[in-house]
């Protein structure tokens, strides 16, 4: 998702999205470690998405006080 799309979400939705992405990242990491992952670019993509959600979440929390 783009940052602009994430900014449209509520804080609760961002927290849920973050949990989902972190779980998916963990699963992909395990597959990579065991040699079952074919698309290794998925690791980098998910890591960036987790960071993007965390950044937008932090910005929203700072804005609300």
C-alpha positions in Angstrom: 0.0 0.0 0.0 1.1 3.6 -0.6 1.6 5.9 2.3 -1.3 8.1 1.1 -3.6 5.0 1.3 -2.4 4.3 4.8 -3.0 7.8 6.0 -6.7 7.4 5.2 -7.0 4.5 7.7 -7.8 4.9 11.3 -5.3 4.1 14.1 -7.0 0.9 15.0 -6.9 -0.3 11.3 -3.2 0.6 11.1 -2.5 -1.4 14.2 -4.3 -4.4 12.7 -2.5 -3.9 9.4 0.8 -3.8 11.2 0.1 -7.1 13.0 -0.9 -8.8 9.7 2.2 -7.6 7.9 4.5 -8.6 10.7 3.0 -12.1 10.8 3.3 -12.4 7.1 6.9 -11.2 7.2 7.7 -13.8 9.9 6.2 -16.6 7.7 8.2 -15.4 4.7 11.4 -15.3 6.7 10.8 -18.9 7.9 10.2 -20.0 4.3 13.4 -18.2 3.2 15.4 -19.9 6.0 14.1 -23.3 5.1 14.7 -22.8 1.4 11.1 -22.9 0.4 10.8 -19.2 -0.8 11.0 -18.7 -4.5 10.5 -14.9 -4.6 13.2 -13.5 -2.3 12.2 -10.0 -3.2 9.1 -10.5 -1.1 11.3 -10.1 2.1 12.4 -6.6 1.1 8.9 -5.6 0.0 7.3 -6.8 3.3 10.0 -5.2 5.4 9.4 -1.9 3.7 5.6 -2.2 4.1 5.9 -2.9 7.8 8.1 0.2 8.2 5.7 2.3 6.1 2.8 1.3 8.3 4.8 2.0 11.5 5.8 5.4 10.2 2.2 6.5 9.4 1.0 5.1 12.7 3.6 7.0 14.6 2.7 10.2 12.7 -1.0 9.8 13.6 -0.2 9.1 17.2 1.9 12.3 17.4 -0.8 14.3 15.7 -3.5 13.3 18.2 -1.3 13.9 21.2 
